[in-house]
Structures are given as structure tokens and as C-alpha cells.
């Protein structure tokens, strides 16, 4: 060990050793015995060695480390795979399916039976809750059923039978709970129960001047420039309802004359009010929105089969899940907020229902209906023949000699300039008064909650700036005065 065995410079090897190491008679140069006679060797002589031996030792150490890592990786792989599998199952979104469903129009799914089968697929879930929210309820929801175990553990499939309330219409979804405390929800299904009281799509030859067109029933084209009004005649069955969605207005007619007009709320953009003719076959008092105690486990804010400030006491079904019912809040009137239904104030809805019943005089007498206000009895007042409900989407209406421009809530007015020009030409406005700039200026005065009203006579004279921006929904007296001013009636009186 005099350093002559190798040609290169001395190399220091730092490595652990034990007393059994054959170096220096079993002593390690690192034992720390300063007084040991063996330690009199110079350190560089003790640890000087050949570079070939260094490379060999490096290979041995590297190979040992690699083998150790392989063993650890092989041991951890099943654990990691199990963890990844569990994570993948929990990251997989749960899915809800309901059957049987009948044919429906629009986004509502119509239950084809009183009881439906609900299937939820949620791999890895320990428990499933079936939840529901009746239409018109904003925050509260109800627990329909709780499923404690899947019918197929491997696929995570949960199955149950759900009895719907007779008048149920709303969202149904499921919430999956996992072992680690995580919860995930399915997408909601807009589900409506189908009963014999449901409305239907009207026949094309139904009564009403606006049927088969998208014209408002209040348009001068259909009324001759003057809407005749009347008080309701009891026992005279020729009544119908028209709706112009952008105007947020519902009108009750009898024998072609206006009986009453009501401000309404309509379906939002993703759940629009269905345009076309429909028929109501009944008016339902005290609808059974909520199933019985044996099926539902409601949250504390909603009690089964008891009235709630959020649940309408009257509904007029229009078929395919659409209906006329009470608004949850007064602010919903004049707004597109519903799930495709027509919203009315409680007093207005009661007034409408009473007038229809007075005109039709159905077997469900007025006295029995009056008694229902103090009970929870469900009463269906049949309408035979069915009541026509004509729903239009008319953005530009000339009514009583005044042009009304309404907001395009569903963004359907792709050719607004052309249609406005055609509307004004139909009432005798000459083409020179219908330049794009003037028409666009009028359209720009319309907003989500305002209409633009201008006397057609002013447009004929090139006075398109004389119009007024008015609220879509306002106090009736104030609004009539504002419209009269926009039409120029007050100016004529002042003269």
C-alpha cells in the first residue's frame, strides 16, 4: 500500500466499515481510538487504493440502490393502484336516469306512470340521496329517498321506485356520498307528473284571430285599431287567453272582447315559454306538489301536503310540464325567471281562475272552490271544451295607433330592422320615414325592463324622437297615463 500499484493519483474512499472489515486486523480507521498503535499508520496510506477498485465499488453500490428501489416500487404499486382506482371512481361524475318517460315537448321530462324507476350510477359511493325541488321554489329542496347500499357494488348502481305527487313539477337529482366524506351531485332532471288534468297542444283551427300567427292578439291588424272591452258575462263560455311573451302580458277575452289584462313573468332564456297554441283542460286548486310522508323526507322549510309560501295554491296545466301558476315573489313579474311557466301574482291568478270558472260554470261549483281556501282538498275544475291559451312572441306591436317595441328576451329578432320596417309599412308609414338610422334609434331605446312607445302619427311626420321609454310593468293607472302621453292624447287635450 505504498501507492505504486496504481498509476493515477491517490483517491480517498469515504465508506462505512465495521470491525469485521479485514483492514488493519479488523480495525477501522474511523474507530476514533487515538491511542491505538494501529492508528499510527498515516491516513493517506490507509485509504489509498487503486482506481479500478473504486469503480468496482461504485458499481456494486449503484446496483444495490437500484435493486432496493425496484423492490420498493414493486411493493407500492398495488397500493398506488388501489388508491388511484378509488380516486378515479370518486372523480367519475354520478349519473341519474328516470323511467318510464312519455313523449314531451321542450325541456320537461314527463313521467309516464305514477311511480317511476330512478337509477343512479355512482362507482365508489356509499350512499345516495334522491332530492327534489318543486317548480317555483328557489333555495329549499326535499329529500325524496335515501339509498343506503348499491344493488351492484362493482358498478356502483343504485335503484329505487319513486312515487310522484299528482301535481309534481320540478327538478329531481341525486347526491352521492363517498367513504372519505366527499359528496357529488348529478345533473338535475326537469320532471313533471302527467295526469288526466294536463293541458294539450291546441288544434290548428282553434278560435282566436292570433292563432296560427306570431302576431299579438292586441295588434291593430287583428282588432281594427280598437280593443273593445267588456265585463265578464256569467255562463257565457266563449272565453280564451292570449299571451305576448316579450310584453309580459296575459289577456282574458270573452266573445272577442277584453275582460282583463295581467302582467306576468315568463320562462328564462334556457327554459323559454313555448310559443304556439295550447289548451287547458282544468284548473287545479290546492295542487298536490309534495308526495306523502311515506315517500318524502322533506327539509324543515317544506312540510308534506301542507301549503307553503313558495308553492302555488292554483295551477292551470298547459301540457308537457308547462303551466300557469303563482309567482314566488312579486319581483318575478316582468322578468324571464321561470322554468317555462307563466307566473302571476296570487291575487291576479285567483281573479283569472274565478272569471274562467264563472264563464264556464264547471261541475266544481264556486262554493266548493271557495271552501277549498280553508282546506287542503285538491279540487280539479274541468274545462270542457278546453280553454284556448295562445302564446305569441311579437316584439313590435301597433296597438291603438301606437307602436310598442318590446325587449327581445329570447334573442330571436335577428332581422329586427326589416321586421320593424314591415310593421310600420303595414300601417301606412311611407318608406322615406323608415331609414335604418331612425329605426335603429327607436330599437336602441328598448332595454331588458323597458318598452319604447311612440304614436305612429309622429313617425309618419318624421318625429321619431317623440317616443317614450316606459317600464314593462308599472302601476296600471300611471302606465295608462304615460302611454296616453306617448300616443299624443294629452297633447290633443291641451289644445
LINFENRA-V246772 format. One line per field, one symbol per residue. ss: DSSP state (H for helix, E for strand, C for the rest). phi: phi as a letter, one per 30 degrees, with the letter a starting at -180 (. if undefined). psi: psi as a letter, one per 30 degrees, with the letter a starting at -180 (. if undefined). Layout:
ss = ???
phi = ???
psi = ???
This chain:
ss = CCCCCCCCCCCCCCCCCCCCCCHHHHCCCCCCCCCCHHHHCCHHHHCCCCHHHHHHHHHHHHHHHHHHHHHHHHHHHHHHHHHHHHHHHHHCCCEEEEECEECCCCCCEEECCCEEEEEEECCCEEEEEEEEEECCCCCCCEEEEEECCCCECCCCEEEEEEECCCCCEEEEEEEEEECCCCEEECCCEEEEECCCCCCEECCCCCCCCCCCCCCCCCCHHHHCCCCCECCCCCCCCCEEEEEEHHHCEEEEEECCEEEEEEECEEECHHHCCCCEEEEEEEEEECCCCCCCCCCCEECCCCCCCCCCCCCCCEEEEEECCEEEEECCCHHHCCCEEECCCEEECHHHHHHHHHHHHHHHCCCCCHHHHHHHCCCCCCEEEEEEEEEEEEEECCCEEEECCEEEECCCCCCCCCCHHHHHHHHHHCCCCCHHHCCHHHHHHHHCCCECCEEEEEEHHHHHCCCHHHCEEEECCCCHHHHHHHHHHHHCHHHHHHC
phi = .cicdcddddbcccadbbdddddhijdcdcdiddcdddddddedddcdbdedddddddddddddddddddddddddedddddddddddddddddbcbbbdcddbcicdccdcadcbcccbcbeidcabcccbbedjdccdbbcdabcdaddbddciccbacbdddecdaldbbbbcccddjdbbcdddcdcbdcbddddbddddcddkdddibcdddcdedccijbddcaddcdicddbabbbceddhbcbccbhicdcabbdbcbddedbddddkcbbccacccheddcddddccbddddbcehbdbdccddbbcdcihidacadddbddddibcbdcjcccbdeddddddddddddddhdeddddddddddcbcddbccdcbdeddbcccbcdbbcbiicdcccdddchcddcdddddddddddcjddeedcdedddddddddcbdbbccbbdddddecicddddbdbddbadedddddddddddjddddddd
psi = hggfflfllkkkkjklllffkfkhhfkkfgfgjffkffgfkkefeegkakeeeeeeeeeeeeeeeeeeeeeeeeefeeeeeeeeeeeeeffkklkkkkllklklkafkkkkgleklkkkkjikfkflkkklljkkfkeellkjelkjfklfjeefhkkklkkjklegkjakkllkkklegfkkklllkkjkkkklffkllklkfglkkffkflgkkffkfeffgfkjklllkjkgjfiklklkjeffhkkkkkkhgkkelkkklllklefilkkkaklkkflkkkhkiekllefekillffkkkgkkkffkkfkkjkglgfklklkkeleffkgliflhflkklleeeeeeeeeeeeeefilejleeeeefffgagkkkjjkjjllkkjjklijfjkjkhgkkkklkifghfifheeeeeeeeeefggklefghleeeeeeeeffkafgllkkkkeeeeegghffflkkkkeklkeeeeeeeeeeefgeeeeef.
